[in-house]
Every structure is written in structure tokens, then in C-alpha cells.
Amino acid sequence: MNHERRRGLVFPILLIAAGLLLLLNTLGILDWSLWSLLANLWPIILIAIGLDAIIGRRSVTGSLAVALITLVLIFGSVMYLNAGMGTGPDGTAHTISQSLDGATRARVELKAGAGAVQLNPLPDSDQLVAGIVRLRSDRELEQSFNLDGDTADYRLVSPGSTVLVPGLPGANAETWDLQLNQVVPTDLTVATGAGESTLHLERMNLTDLGVNVGVGVTTVNLPERGRYAADIKGGIGPMHLRIPKGMAARIQANSGIGTVRVSGDFEHQGDVYVSPDFDTASNRVDITITTGIGRVTVETYRGE
């Protein structure tokens, strides 16, 4: 007698749960950084696959039991990983102070594993980077600086990733509050992890810009002057890219799962948006946008 093998319910339930989470993210009820946590819990999916193959496909009751076990494991892991993630007595505040050391140009890489990131211009100064980075006590911060002729190479990185979920202990544990020299021509690369990021680049003198977003809400105010290229990679969550009025732009939008919405005085040709005076403008930026899961909104602002 042939028995038809049942299909498990684990994957359909997980797909429905993922869709509900995306809906709650879009409505602003849940923070996008939740996806960073789920990405760290991928071994649970392997456990669910194994349990589904052994138990779940025998009966509906078995499938529901496996789905329940999976959800319990995920919830328990969330609570465990977030427990004690503060920067209180055991946390570490790193004071950042790096001089130009005579350099007249700079290449700067900032890579945050998680937490709120704030980047502001540093008034006329012989410092390249200044500020404070607060991390959990079990997290490390790596810095490097060297001179290549008249160019300063600076790198500030927190290796790995951190699981942070709003509303649970440690959700706001890590912060990057930095200032960057606004005078010297700078190639800037910023990579964010999970958290809210705001990059105030209005007054900065950039020769190249790279932004790679992880999970969360990101706002980037582009410089008001100069000629440079910007490579923007969206992650999970909304990104607001703001171009100052008077800065001409050419925008190449590569949208996959996510969406790119561009507003302003641009000529639209397929996935390319171009300011009418781009070819002759003294101040212009060539932007490439690649979306992740989420949306990128491009708009103009008056500047300071």
C-alpha cells in the first residue's frame, strides 16, 4: 500500500512570518534591525529542517509541533543574546583622536558592527577624526593610521556583528559619535551594521564616497560642493539620501528586491536620473545606488 508523504508546514509558516515581519517593518511598528538578529540565528533553520524531515512530514500535528519548537528556539535565543548587552559598568568608551600628521589628503574607512552611528563635520582643525565610540565590554575596536606620501590612511573598525533588538536590554548599547575633518580632500567609506545611522556630510570635502548599509534607518546628507562619485548600497530598512540644491547629480538606480524613489528636477531615462546641467556643473555627484531589502528615497534639500 502506497502512502503519500506529507509536505511539512515549517517553511510555509516561516514564509508567512517573514512576510508579516516585513509588513510590520514597513509600517514602522518593528525596527528593521530585527533582521540582523535573525541572520545570526540561521543554525536554528537547520535544526527546523532536520526536525521537519523526521517528525513534521508524518502528520499535521508533527508539523505544528516542529514550527512551535522553532519559534521557541528563536525567541529563547533572542532573549539570551540580548541579555546584559549594556555599556554600563562593564562597557567601554573609546576616545578617538587622530591627527592629520601633516597630511593634505585622506582615505578614511569606518565600519560599525552595530549601534547608532552619527558622523558630523569637524571644524578647522589639525585632527583627521575625533569622537567617542561606546561598545560592549566584549567587543573590540581596531584602529590603524599610516602616511602614504601626503595622504593619510585611517581605518576604524569594530569586527564582527552584534545582535540588537529594540525594546530588549542592550538595544541602544553601542554608539559611534564621530567628527571628520571637513577641509582636506577625503575618500570616505562607511559601513554600518544594525542601528540608526545619520551621516552629516554637508560641509565635507569628499573626492569619493562609499556607503554600505546593514540593517536599520539611514540618512545621508551629501556635500554641498565638489565633484565626486558616490556608491550607495542599501541594506534592510529605509535609506534617505539627500542631495543639496545647487549640486547637480546623475543617479544610476539598480533596484532588486527593494525600491528606489527619486524626487527633484531630474531627467528620467530608464533607471538613470540626470540633472539638466550635469555636464557643465561645477559641483556635481555621480551616484550609483544598489538596493537591498527596503527602500531608498532620494530627495533634495536646501543645505546650510
N, C-alpha and C positions, 0 to 999 in steps of 0.2 A: 504494500500500500504506500503510495507516494504522499508525502506531507510537504506542502508548500512552506518554504522558510519565510518567516515574518520579517518585514523590514523594521529596523529599530526606530524608536521615536526620539532618540537623543539629538541627532543632527537637526531634524525639523524644529524641535523645541529650542535648540541653541540659536538657529537662524531667526526664529521669531523673537527670541530675547535680544539678539543683536539689533534687529530692526527696531524694537521698542526703545532700546538704549539710544540709538541714533536719533529717533524721534524726540526723546527727552532732551538730548544734547541740543538739537536744533531749536527747541522751544525754550532753551535756557534753564530748564529745570535741573539738569545734571551737568556737571562740569566735564569738558572734553578730556581732562587729564585722567578720567576713569579708564580710558583705553590704554594708557601706559601701564597701568596696573594689570589689566587683562593680558597684555602682551607678555608680561613677566610670569604669568601663570599657565603658559602653554603646556607644561607637563601634565596638567590636570586633564587636558583634552586627550592625551594618550591613554590616561587611565580610563576615561569615559569610553574610548573606542574599544579597549580591551573588555571592560565590563559589559558593553553593549553586545559584543560578539559572543560572550559566554552566557549572559543572562537575558539581556534585553530582547533578543530576537525570538525568544521562546514564547513570550506572551506579552500582552499589553501591560499587565501588572509588573512584569520584569522590566519593561522599557521605562515605565514611570518610576520604578524604584531606582534604576540607574540614573535617570535625569535628576531625581531628588538627591541622590548621593553626590552627583556632580555639582549641583548648586550648593550643597552644604560644604563641600570641599573648597569651592571658590570663596564663599562667604567667610569660612574659617580662616582661609589664607589671607584674605583682605584684612581681617581684624588682627591677625598675628603680625603681618608685615608692617602695619601702621602703628602698632603698639610701641610707645616710647620714642617716636621719631621727632623729638623736640630738640631745640638748640638751647635748652636751659642750662643748668649747671654743667652738664656733660657735653654741650655743644661747643663749637669752635667758631670764633670770629676771626677771619684772616684780614689783616690790614694790607691793602695793595698800594704800593708806591714805587713806580718805576720811572726813572728819569730818562730823558732823551739821550743823554750821554754824548751830546754833540751831533746827533743825527739830524739830518734835514728832510728825511723821508721815513716812512714806516710801513711795515707789514704787521698787522695785528690779527690774531686768531683768538676768539673767545668761545669756549664750549662748555655750556652748563648742563650737568646731568639732570637737574630738576630744580624747581623753585621759581620764585618770581624774579625776573630779570629787568633791571632798569639801567639804561645807558643814556648818559647825558653828556653835553659838551663840556670840556674843561677850559675855563678862561685862560688867557695868555699865561703861559707857564712853561718852565723847562721840564715839566713832567710829561710823560707819554700817557700813562694810565694811573688813576688813583681811585680809591674807594674801599669798600668793605664787602667781603663775601662771607656769609654765615652758612656753615654746613653742619650737619650732624657730626657727632664725635667720631663715628666710624667711617666717615668719608674723607677722602684725600683731595688736595688741591695741588696741581702741578704748575709751576711757572718756569719759563725759560726766556732768556734775553741774550741776544748777541748782535754785534755790528757787522754788517756786510758793506764795506765802504762807507758811504754816507747814509745807508739805510738801516734802521733799527728793526730787528725781527723779534717780535714779542708773542708769546703763547701762554694763555691761561686756561687750564683745562681741569675739569672735575671728571675723572674717568668713571665709566660705568653709568648706570641709571638708578634712579630711586623711585620707589612706588609710593605715590602720594595721592590720596583721595580726599576732596573737600568734605568737611564735616567730621572727619575722623582725626584722632590725635596725630599731630605732625604734618597736617595738610599744608601749613604755611611755614614749615620749619626752615627751609633754605631760601636765602635771598642773595641776589647779586646786585649790588648798588654801586655802579662804576661810572667814572667820568673819563672821557677820551680827549686827547689834545685836539683842538679844533683848528690849529694853524697849519701844521705840517701835512703835506700830501700823504694820504694813507690808503693802502689796500686793506679793507676790513672784511673779515669773515666772522659771522656769528652763527652758532648752532645752539638751539635751545632744546631742553628736554621736555619735562612736564611742568606746566605752570603758566602764569600770565607774564607776557613779555612786552615791554614798551621801549622802543629804540628812538630816542630823540636825536636825529642826525641833522637837523635843520642847518646848523652853523658849521658843520664839519667840512673839511676839505678832502673829499674822497676821490681817489683815482680808480677804484674798483670796489664793488660791494657784493658779498655773498651772504645770503640769509637762508639757513636750513632749519625749518620749524619742526618741532616734535609734536607735542600734544598741548592744547590749550588755546587761549586767545592771544593774538599777537597784533601789535600796532607798530608800524614803521613809518616815521616821518622822514622823507628823503631830503637831502641837502637842497638849499636854495640856489646854489651856484656850482659851476664846474661842468666838465664833460667826463662822463664815466659810464661804465656798464654795470648793471645790477642783475645778478642771478638769484631769483627768489624761488625757493622750494617750499610749498605749503605742506603741512602735515595733517594731523587730525584736529579739526577745530577751525574757527573762523580767523582769517587774517585781514587786517585793514592796512592797505598800502596807500600812503598819502603823498601826492606829488604837489609841490608848491606852485602857485600861479607864477607864470613867467619862466618856468622850467619846461622846455619842450621835451617830448617823450615819444619813443617808439616802443610799443609793447607787443611782445610775442606771447600769446596765451596758449599754453598746452594743457588742456583740461582733460582729465581722465575720469575717475570716479567723481571727483569734486567739480566745482563750478568756478568760473571767473566772471565777475561782473565789473565792467569798466564804465565810468561816467565821466563826462567832461567834453571838451572841444577836441575830439579826435575824428580823423577819417578812418572808417572801418572797412578793412579789406580781409574778409575771412576771419582768421584768428589773429590778425595784426591790426593794431590801433596806432595811428601816427598823427602827431601834431602837424597842422598845416605848414608851420615854419621850421620843421625839424632840421632840414638840410642846411639852413642858413643860421640857425640859432647859435648864439654864443654860449648859452647854458642849455645843456641837453643831456638826457639819460637814455640809454638803450637797455630796456628791461626784458628779461626772459622770465616768464612765470610758469612753473610746473606745479599743478595742484596734487594734493594727496586726497584724504577723505575729509571733506569740508568745503569751505568756500573762501575765495579771495575776492575782496572788494577793493577796487582801485578808484580813488577819487582825488580831487584837487583841493588844496587849502591855501589860505592867504599868506601863510608864513608869519614870521615875527617882525 
